[in-house]
Amino acid sequence: MQSKLWSRKTLLLVLVIVGIFCGSVFAYLTSLPSPERPMATITLMPFEFSMSLDKSVYSLHDNMTISFSLRNISNETVTIGKGSMDFEGLGLVTTESEGVTIGEGYPSRLVNVLFHFGYILFDSNQTVIDESLEGIEQTGYVLLFEPNASLNQTIALDLATYELIGNATPPFATIQKGSYQISGAIYGYLPNVEDHTLETQPINFTIR
């Protein structure tokens, strides 16, 4: 009888210790800072251009959120000549800007309406399989960046319905599970950019 009583007490003590341990581990894990967003940044005067993802591993049922940031780091007002951009079907775009205006003759709201950035998508072999870049067209517009002005945009892509328009086989194929890279880009008449494209280094991500 005494042996059974000690066995119950021992079991209860073990359960209490395990509970305390699990609670401590959970509290420690939840106190850890969240993983940093994968980010790539390029600086080419007068601009600092960054692109980041909300995470590095996705499922085919996720939205992939891509954030872009372009800042004038000079002490002068800088002008960018842009082609027109139709982002219909790409995804949900949100914009925050400070010290950025659109050229004379265009509604000021276009700064927050148009998608001013682009991206290039690579497969695991570093082959371009899709890109979203705007062309330089006669219907283009102008963005003016005051000193220290910034333009930030976020686009959310639905991976379940996302179609590869670039070099996909077959054309317009949906994206599949695998390893990918993505680089941010801004295309237009930019100071000190000869080929009209300012592009970040690629960021790795995986679809599982």
N, C-alpha and C positions, 0 to 999 in steps of 0.2 A: 504493500500500500504506500509506504514511504517512497519507494522507488518510482512508482507511477506519479506521485505528487511532484517529485523532483524533475521528472521527465516533462511534465506539463509546464513547470516553471522555466525549465531550460528552453523549451520550445517557444514560450511566450517571450522570453528574453531575446532569443534569436530573431523573432519576428519584429520586436521593437527596434533592435539594432539595424536590421535590414531596412525597416521603414525610415529610420533616421538617416541612414546612408543614402537611400534613394531620394529622399527629400533634399538632402544636401547637394547631391549630384544635379538634381533638377534645378535647384536654386543657382548653382554655379553656372550651368549651361545657359540659363535664361539671362544671367547677368553679363555674359560675354557680349562684346560688341558685334553687331551684324557684319557679315562679310562685306568687304568693300566692293563697290560696283566695278566691274571690269571697264577700264577706261584707257583711251589713247589720246595723246595731245601732241600737236605740232605747233611750233612757233615760227612764224615767218613774218618779219616786220612788214606792215604794222599790226598784224593780227596774231592772236592766239586762238587756235581752233581745237575743240575737243569733241569726242564722241564717247558715249558710255552705254552699256547695257544694264538692265535691272538685275540680271543674274547671268550665270555662265552655263547653267544646265536647264533645259526646258523639256516639256513633253509636247506631243503634237496637239494637245488640247489647250496649250497656254497661249497667251498673248506675249509677244516679245516687245518690250518697250525700249526704244532707242532714243537717247537724248543727245542733242547737239548744242554746242555753245560756241559762239563766235564773238570775240572781244577785240576792240581796238585798243591796243596797249601803247599807242603813240600819243603825243600831245597835239596832234593835228586832226582835223576832220577828214575822213577818208570816204571815197566814193567807190561803190561796186556796181558794175553794170551787169544786170541779170537778164536771162531769157525768161519767157513765161513758163509757168509750171502748173500743170493740172494734176493735183494729187488725188482726184476722185478714185476711189477703189483701193488706194494704198493703205489707208488706215486712219485712225482718229488722231488728229494733230492738235496740239495745244502750244501756245506761244506766250513768251514773256519777253518784253524788250524794254530797254532803258537807253535813251539817247539815240535811238535809231528812227529815222524818218524815211519816207519814200519820196522820190523825186517829184518836182512840180508837175501838175497835170494829172496826178493819180490820186485816188481817194486814200486818205491816211490809214483807213481800216485795213488796207491790203497788207500792211506790215504784219498784222496778226492773222490774216486770212490765208495768204499764200504759204506754201511749204518751200522754204528757201534753200534747203539742204538736200543732200542725196547720200547714197551709200552704194557700196560694191560688195557683192556676196561671192565668196569663194568656196569650193568644195575641199575635201581633205587633200586633194592633189594640188591645191592652190590655183585651180582653174576657175576663171570667172564664169559663174553660172547665172548671175542676174545682176542688174545694176539699175539704180534709179537716179538718173542724172538729167538735168534740164539742159536743153540746147540753147545756144545763143541765137536769138531770133529778132526779127525786126519789131516784133510786138513786145520786146523786153521792157524792163523798168530799171530804175536806179535806186539803190539804197545808200543813205548817207549816215555814216557813223561818226558821232561826235567823239572827242577824246574820252577814253575809258567807257565808251558805249558798249552795250552787250545785247546780243540777240540769242535767245534760248528757245529751242523748240523740242517737243517730244512727240514721237509717233508710235502708236501701238499697232503691231501687225498680228493678225489672227493666223497662227501657224497652221491651223486645221484647214484653212481655205486659201493659204498663200500660194500663188502661182509663180513659177520661175519663168520670166519672160525672156531673159537674155539668151544664153547658150544651152538651155535645157534640152534634153532629149527624152521623150518627144517635146516639141514646143508647148509651153503653157502647162508643163507637168507640175504637180503639187510637190512641195518640199517633203522629204522623207527623213527618217531617223538617220543620224550619222554625225560626223564631226564637220564643223564649218568654221570659216573666218569671215569677218565683216569689217570693212573700213568705212569711216565717214568721209564725205566729200562735199565740197562746195564748188560749184561750177559757174564761171562768169568772168567778166573783165575785172581781175583783181590786181592790185599793185604788186609788182615783183613776182608775178606768177605767169610764166611764159606760155604754158599750155592750157591756161584758163582753169585748171583744176587744182585745188588745194585738198590734199588727201592725207588722212591719218594712217598710222601703221595699223595692220589688221588686228582684230581682237578675236580670240578663239572662243567658240561656244559649241555646245553639244545638244542634240535633240535625241531624247531617249524614248 
